Amino acid sequence: MAPNEPLLPYEWPGSYFIGEEEIEAVNQVLLARSPFRFYGHDLQHFATRLEAIFRERLGRQYALGVNSGTAALSISLAAMDVGPGDEVLVPGYLWVSCAAAIVRAGAIPRLVDIDETFCMDPADLERKITSRSKVVLYIHMSGATGDIAEVVKIAHAHGLHVLEDVAQANGASFRGRRLGSFGDMAIFSFQLNKNMTSGEGGMIACDDKMLYDRAVAVHDLGYPRNEQGRLVTDDPDMQLWGQGSRMSELTAAMAWSQVQKLDTITGSMRKINHLLYRGLAGIAGLRPRRVLDPDGDSGAFALLIWPDAETCQQIVPATRAAGVTTGPQGINNVMMRDWGLHLYYNNLSLVHKRGLNSAGRPWSDPDNAFASDYTYHKGTLPQADDLFSRTSLLEVPPVMTPEIAERVIAIFRDCAARLGL
Ligand SMILES: Cc1ncc(COP(=O)(O)O)c(C=O)c1O
């Protein structure tokens, strides 16, 4: 292999496992001519079956398939009655969808710092809670979690709901309990970058019947449905506004096939992830991300914290030049500062407080005047800013072999030695 030939496979974990099972399931839907989940010629009930698997995996009362993780966030916030006058606490390491869902609800995002787990810092959460806080949107970033149990404890002590975003950590757990089973509600995404995929798609899980019923109505047309899949409009408590985010049976069939492979996918990634962390640990000054429960890590990412920004800015280009990259479509082995809309201050709609339309809401809403001095530019979260400036990120696809991992480790060690680390 030429020294600078890309060494890494593309980073779309579930895609490598698309096979006969997915083809068979999707074909079943097509042959039955029944791609709509609520009625059809010969409904195959894949959405219902997928939801049952999620309920069982998570030990949850309710699960609801939807058409994306972004939609799942919006629907969950609507179910929890979030709107103008409310703030939602969200960490500075996030995805644009998280801020978008809060703003679209008419509410205000309140940034919370992260710690070396790269998830919400419980101590900063305590500091940031105000009388306007309604929901803590806790995001399990980059495949693993921080102290979710502590965050739930703090939130509940203040009477706040917790919405877990498990989009990036499907299949991961914390001290023996699956992520997605801690908060009052949880969301998942099945987009291509995720641990299991149906191209698009998502899931909402919860235990409270009222939250579930509201989510069902909002994800659809604002009303519940009867056994025949027809809308029921006469319940005064369930006359809401829907957003047309139903899961199709085609998506459900694919996701149903993929979820059965999820533990195999995360198992493969975790094994390589541990190999990488162990192998890189010998580099002086390099600290891996703090993973509180390595056995619960989905393994999809390795985050490397370098002693300073300068070292990070030298090591990443050097290792990339030596082949630690993917092909042209991939994003891997990057400095975190280049990790796009995952960093709060790269979300310019947020930094500039762009409104939903020219009237400027939610920022201009008198109910949200309490947030007039909230800021979102770089400098707002000192711990996040420091970590972003000196951390690099490796994605760990499930087809990364131990041989590739060893080669990656050797290149990092060699480049670090040449930089005098
Ligand atoms: C943390 C997080 N939340 C939400 C989403 C949104 O999911 P989707 O792309 O399915 O809308 C994503 C991924 O895209 C994500 O990474």
The ligand as a Gaussian input file, in Angstrom:
#p B3LYP/6-31G(d) Opt

LIG

0 1
 C      -26.969000      14.014000      18.249000
 C      -27.910000      13.989000      17.076000
 N      -29.197000      14.321000      17.265000
 C      -30.079000      14.287000      16.266000
 C      -29.706000      13.915000      14.989000
 C      -30.707000      13.997000      13.901000
 O      -31.005000      12.805000      13.268000
 P      -31.528000      12.775000      11.780000
 O      -30.372000      12.990000      10.874000
 O      -32.129000      11.403000      11.671000
 O      -32.569000      13.826000      11.630000
 C      -28.378000      13.537000      14.748000
 C      -27.868000      13.060000      13.457000
 O      -28.013000      13.462000      12.399000
 C      -27.452000      13.599000      15.813000
 O      -26.166000      13.301000      15.626000

